[in-house]
Amino acid sequence: MEWFGIGLLGSGIWLYWVYLAWRREQEDKKMEVELSPKMNKVAFVREVIRWCMQHLGLPKGKKAGPRLLLRYYRHRKVMGTYQQRSKTITLYWGSHASLKEVVNTLIHEYQHFLDIRTSQEDRAYDKELKQIGYQDNSYEKRARQAAVRWEKACIQALAQKGIIK
């Protein structure tokens, strides 16, 4: 009888987990958005960066955001990059399956723009990358957290402005 109870409890937990996964999928489908016919890709990327500047701020003493480079092709390995020396965010549009992913990548790279300001910080990033890898790199963790935290708010703001639908 005891094993039956444990099995029943385990089944209940598994069903609840399946339900949560289904709910997350439904939420993601709600977040699928399309670019307004009036807006081109370059203008969209600029709007996302403008949103980042307004909501995530600028580095101390700076009045300008990062340079932007939009590549339309699919990169084999990355969705976007940030170069500290030129303060440039490069977005590979073709590497993204949705506008939600584009927004996520831009917020991620913008966080790097905020965090990696000097050559010393760039070297610290590279050192961590070599020692512990990409996934455990503290700069990458912070950028992923920022992207997850802010992507929904950014998408909602862009929808309110009529940039996306």
C-alpha positions as CSV (number, residue, x, y, z in Angstrom):
1,M,0.0,0.0,0.0
2,E,2.9,2.3,0.8
3,W,4.4,1.8,-2.6
4,F,1.1,2.6,-4.2
5,G,1.0,6.0,-2.4
6,I,4.5,6.8,-3.4
7,G,3.7,5.9,-7.1
8,L,0.6,8.0,-7.0
9,L,2.5,11.0,-5.5
10,G,5.2,10.6,-8.2
11,S,2.6,10.5,-10.9
12,G,1.0,13.6,-9.5
13,I,4.3,15.5,-9.5
14,W,5.1,14.3,-13.0
15,L,1.6,15.5,-14.3
16,Y,2.1,18.9,-12.6
17,W,5.5,19.2,-14.3
18,V,4.0,18.4,-17.7
19,Y,1.2,21.0,-17.0
20,L,3.8,23.7,-16.2
21,A,5.8,22.9,-19.3
22,W,2.5,23.2,-21.4
23,R,1.7,26.5,-19.7
24,R,5.2,27.9,-20.5
25,E,4.7,26.8,-24.1
26,Q,1.4,28.6,-24.3
27,E,3.0,31.8,-22.8
28,D,5.7,31.6,-25.4
29,K,3.1,31.4,-28.2
30,K,1.4,34.5,-26.8
31,M,4.8,36.3,-27.0
32,E,5.2,35.5,-30.7
33,V,5.2,38.8,-32.4
34,E,5.5,40.2,-35.9
35,L,7.3,43.3,-37.1
36,S,4.9,46.1,-38.2
37,P,4.8,46.5,-41.9
38,K,5.8,50.1,-41.5
39,M,9.1,49.2,-39.7
40,N,12.2,47.8,-41.3
41,K,14.8,45.6,-39.5
42,V,17.3,48.4,-38.9
43,A,14.8,50.7,-37.4
44,F,13.5,47.8,-35.2
45,V,17.0,47.1,-33.9
46,R,17.5,50.8,-33.1
47,E,14.2,50.9,-31.2
48,V,15.2,47.9,-29.1
49,I,18.5,49.6,-28.2
50,R,16.7,52.9,-27.5
51,W,14.5,50.9,-25.1
52,C,17.6,49.4,-23.4
53,M,19.2,52.8,-23.0
54,Q,16.0,54.2,-21.4
55,H,15.3,51.3,-19.1
56,L,18.7,49.7,-18.4
57,G,20.6,53.0,-18.5
58,L,23.9,54.1,-19.9
59,P,27.4,53.6,-18.5
60,K,28.5,56.4,-16.0
61,G,29.5,59.5,-17.8
62,K,28.3,58.3,-21.2
63,K,25.6,60.0,-23.3
64,A,25.6,57.6,-26.3
65,G,24.7,54.0,-26.7
66,P,26.6,51.3,-28.6
67,R,27.3,51.3,-32.3
68,L,25.1,48.8,-34.1
69,L,26.0,46.4,-36.9
70,L,23.2,44.4,-38.5
71,R,24.1,41.3,-40.5
72,Y,21.3,39.7,-42.3
73,Y,22.8,36.2,-42.7
74,R,22.9,33.3,-40.3
75,H,26.1,33.0,-38.3
76,R,27.2,29.4,-37.7
77,K,27.9,29.8,-34.0
78,V,26.5,33.1,-32.5
79,M,23.3,35.2,-32.6
80,G,25.1,38.4,-31.7
81,T,28.4,39.8,-30.4
82,Y,29.7,42.8,-28.5
83,Q,33.1,44.2,-29.2
84,Q,34.5,46.3,-26.3
85,R,37.1,48.3,-28.3
86,S,34.6,49.7,-30.8
87,K,31.6,49.5,-28.4
88,T,29.8,47.7,-31.2
89,I,26.9,45.3,-31.0
90,T,26.6,43.0,-34.0
91,L,23.3,41.2,-34.5
92,Y,23.0,38.3,-36.9
93,W,19.4,38.5,-38.0
94,G,19.3,35.2,-39.8
95,S,20.3,33.3,-36.7
96,H,17.0,34.2,-35.0
97,A,13.7,32.3,-35.4
98,S,11.6,35.1,-34.0
99,L,11.5,38.7,-33.0
100,K,11.4,37.6,-29.4
101,E,14.8,36.0,-29.9
102,V,16.1,39.2,-31.6
103,V,15.0,41.2,-28.6
104,N,16.5,38.7,-26.2
105,T,19.9,38.8,-28.0
106,L,19.9,42.6,-28.2
107,I,19.3,43.0,-24.5
108,H,21.9,40.3,-23.8
109,E,24.5,42.2,-25.9
110,Y,23.5,45.5,-24.4
111,Q,24.2,44.1,-20.9
112,H,27.7,43.3,-22.2
113,F,28.0,47.0,-23.3
114,L,27.2,48.0,-19.8
115,D,29.5,45.5,-18.1
116,I,32.5,45.3,-20.4
117,R,33.7,49.0,-20.7
118,T,37.5,48.7,-20.4
119,S,40.3,46.6,-21.8
120,Q,40.8,45.3,-18.3
121,E,37.2,44.1,-18.1
122,D,37.5,42.6,-21.6
123,R,40.6,40.6,-20.5
124,A,38.7,39.5,-17.3
125,Y,35.9,38.2,-19.6
126,D,38.3,36.3,-21.8
127,K,40.1,34.9,-18.8
128,E,36.9,33.5,-17.3
129,L,35.9,32.2,-20.7
130,K,39.1,30.2,-20.9
131,Q,39.0,29.0,-17.3
132,I,35.3,28.1,-16.8
133,G,33.7,28.3,-20.3
134,Y,30.9,30.2,-21.8
135,Q,27.9,28.9,-19.7
136,D,29.5,29.6,-16.3
137,N,31.1,32.9,-17.3
138,S,29.8,35.5,-14.8
139,Y,29.4,38.1,-17.6
140,E,27.4,35.7,-19.7
141,K,25.2,34.7,-16.7
142,R,24.5,38.4,-16.0
143,A,23.6,39.0,-19.7
144,R,21.3,36.0,-19.9
145,Q,19.6,37.0,-16.7
146,A,19.0,40.6,-18.0
147,A,17.7,39.3,-21.3
148,V,15.2,37.0,-19.6
149,R,14.2,39.6,-17.1
150,W,13.6,42.4,-19.6
151,E,12.5,40.8,-22.9
152,K,8.8,40.7,-22.1
153,A,8.7,44.4,-20.9
154,C,10.6,45.5,-24.0
155,I,8.2,43.6,-26.3
156,Q,5.2,45.0,-24.6
157,A,6.6,48.6,-24.9
158,L,7.3,48.0,-28.6
159,A,3.8,46.7,-29.1
160,Q,2.3,49.8,-27.4
161,K,4.3,52.0,-29.8
162,G,2.9,50.0,-32.7
163,I,6.4,48.8,-33.7
164,I,5.4,45.2,-33.4
165,K,2.0,43.5,-33.5
